[in-house]
Every structure is written in structure tokens, then in C-alpha cells.
């Protein structure tokens, strides 16, 4: 167990180092000089040089990489070229929108997918199963940003139950904040719920064919009792993997959904920074997102060993 | 039921592929031609799917947009297969070697990254456009095909016909090419269709945020972005491109399911 955890930890550190190298190198080859961008085309050469010195742009690539990563480890993500404010502060402000949105969507996706998957598996081949599977096919094929536009059309423009976009801030109260995030979270959750329901169904059906379920049935349990008492817990292992993977999709997906709903989250920050060529912000946000995803995958891997005793004994 | 998936999926996919191909030779109207007096028309006998805010014919834009989506997704799948399959074959050929380990850990690493974030990073740095979108989507297809190929090739290396080829004096690379590859082709076709549909969704997403195909080339994602501010008074602007994306992706997914049922020998055995 300890050996397995250490091995996964090592792989996590290597992944983070390679990710940071890739991001740094990609940003390095980007055309344009941040100093000229910040000071404009009419800036004097000595002023430009002074700013380059201040930003550390005159250092070698290796020095810059090492200083970027070591500063990041201390919570210093640098200063935005456009706003001249610390990137860490900008990220922290927006994380309060993006993270609750991803978690809200994850909760919704799980709440929708579990009953749908269990229902479909318990009625394999029946009209209910066919209807659920048909709906999930449609859910998988629907782009979430299009679904978001349809939600706005129906629930914000026609029914006026929700606002079409924007975020009032958590200062306005939990209810107001959650209300503003509801349509975006539903839009994000739908395709993920469709995938999760399919995984839940197929995982349950696999387990229902196992010998121990047959034994349970032979002991007199009904199909439903066997499903709830024995199959469900065992079917959760692959579902857990998908939930872990979905978190990365939800974080990445929120980048686009925030555009639809004009939410002041990390996604909008990335796009604003792209249009302003504020690459230090892009670099930091992308690194942060990748860090979050790699960490979640690491936690899911460790969680396996707790859920599945076979993995514990093997490691 | 099984062949019904293949028929419906194949028909839907063929419809959009045909629309894309026909658009090279003919579209009802010129997609770059603006006609302001005819703007925001709902579907009618002249403009079958209506017009947009510049008076451009939506049916023609859907046809040309199909070309963009299909081209981007197809080339991205090509990159994934072109790089991923040889890597998977090489890894299986030398199972347990350093090469195998490097290839598979590299794949794990790419898999761990949120593809959309990296696609955004690539297009942000190298500029928006269809080519960069293709590269960004293509990179994430590589590990999918590499893993699949390796996984399918490994058991084949234990089979007798491979032993026979070895005894006949064939080298490992030649065996991979002549005997392993033809035996994993079915799986690759099925996965190819799935990746193709994912590519269409990814292209639409990138175009929607302005990082995919650039004007004046129509793309479904950008048609949706343009429609966003007009959805309250002209919902057809969003419904039609959205419907095109959903039907194409649905068609490809159904076709993938149908092909898997048809080509995967394990499922065939289960059915009989």
C-alpha cells in the first residue's frame, strides 16, 4: 500500500515537472516581446530594457524556468502584463466561481447518472432501458455550449426563472450565487451525466453476471435485492474512475461555458488574457488547471485502494 | 437492433459527408455573399433553412461548415492514427522494454492533461485557425490509438500464426506490419469513428470560442457563437447549427456502435 502510494506520488511529481516544462516551452516560442507589449510600440529601448530586467526576461531560459517554478511553489504566479496585478490574486478571485461551478456540475451529473444507470441496468432490454440509453446517446452528442444557449433561451429569456448570465458574487448570499450557477452547471453536467449513466449501467450489468450474484440469487434474493445489496458497491469502481476523469472535463468545459454565461471565472480570464497576449496569466492558469487534474487523478488512484481490497493486497 | 444502429448512423454520417463533398462544387447561395435586406429570415422556399444576420443562406453555410468540421476531425484522427498506431505496434513488439515503457508513460502523461486546455494553449500561442485546431485535437488522439493498438497487438504476439511468421524468418517490424496490423484494423476503424465524432465536438467548441476556423470560412461552432446574442429573436440561428452538430455526432456514434457489434468477434460470439 505504502509502496504503491509512493510510486504514484513519484509519477505525480514527474507529470507535474513535464507539464510545467511543456507549458513553459510552448509559451517561450510564442511570438512577441511582453515588455514591448506592456509599454507600447513607441517605448524607448532603455525603458524596454529596464522592464525586461524587472520581469526577468533578460535571464537565460533555464533561469527563467527555475524561477517561474520555484516562485509558483511559493504561491507567486508573477504579475499580469496587462493589469500589473499579481496573477495569484486574479486566479484566486476567479477560482471562487470556477471551482464551485465544476463541483456543482459534478454533483448534478452524479445525481442524474446514478439513478438513470441503475434504472437502465435493472430493466435491461425493457423500454425503460432503451429510453435511458437513447437519451444518453443524445446527451453524449450534444455540445454543452449549445445546450447552455438553449437553457438560456427557455429558462432565462422565455420563462425568466434565471438570469441569462453574469454572477452577483457570493457576497449577495449563497442562494443568489447558486442560482446564477444553476444553468451553467446543468449545461456542464448533461453530457457528463450521459457518459456516467452508460458506465454505471454497463458496470452493473457486468457485475450482475458474476458468480457471487448468482449465489446471492440462489440464496433467495430477488434480482433487485441482489443489485442493491451486492452489485452496486462492486460496480462503483469503474464509476469512480470516470467521476475522477470527469472533474478534468468539467474544469476544462467550464472554460467554454463561462463564455456563454459571461461568468467571471478562470475561463473568461484565460480568454481575456489570450486576446490581450497576457501570456503569463495564460501560462499560470493552464498550469493550475493541469495541477488540479493531475491531483484529482492521483486522489482517485489512491481512493481505489480503499474501495477495492484486491488492490490493497496486490500492492 | 444492432444493424439498425449501423444503418441509421451510417445514413446520418453519409448525409453530412455528402453535403460537405457537394459543397465543393455547389451550394444554393454563395456563403460569403451578404444580403442585408434578406437578413434573419426563418426557413422558407428560397432559403430552406433561413438566413443569418448578414442575410447569408444558412443551408449553404451548414454545407460548407460540414466541410470544415469533417476536414478538421478527419485530419486530427489521421494524425492520431498515423502516429499512435506505429507507436502502439512498436510498444507491443518490444513489450516490457525501455521503449515500451517510455511510449506508454508518455501516453499516460498526455492522457492526464485536459485536452481542451492544451488545445486552447496551442491555439493561443500559435494563433487561432483550422490548422492549429487540427494539431491540438490530433495530439490527443495519439495516446488513444497507441494504447488501443498495443492492447490489441499484445495477445496476437502469442498466437501461433505469428510464431509461424517468426519461424519463416520475418523480422518483428515486418510481422507487425503484415500480420498484426491487419488484425487490429477492425478495432481501429471503430475507435476512429468515435474519435471522429469527438473531433467534431472539439472543433465546434474551439470555433465557438474563436480559436478554430476563421472567417470567412463558415464553421458550425462559429455560427453558434454568432447566434448567441440573437437567440431570443432568431432561435433558428442556434437551433440549426446545433442540430447539425448533434445529428453528425449522433450518426458517427451510432455507426461506431454498429461497426463494433459487426466487427468485434467477441460481441459476435456473444450474439450467436
Interface residues (C-beta under 8 A of the other chain):
Chain A: X11 X15 X18 X19 X23 X26 X27 X29 X30 X137 X138 X140 X141 X142 X143 X145 X146 X149 X150 X152 X153 X157 X248 X249 X251 X252 X253 X255 X256 X259 X260 X270 X271 X274 X279 X282 X286 X289 X290 X293 X294 X297
Chain B: X105 X108 X109 X112 X113 X114 X115 X116 X117 X118 X120 X121 X122 X124 X125 X126 X197 X201 X204 X205 X208 X209 X211 X221 X224 X227 X228 X231 X232 X235 X238 X241 X242 X245 X246 X247 X249 X250 X253 X254
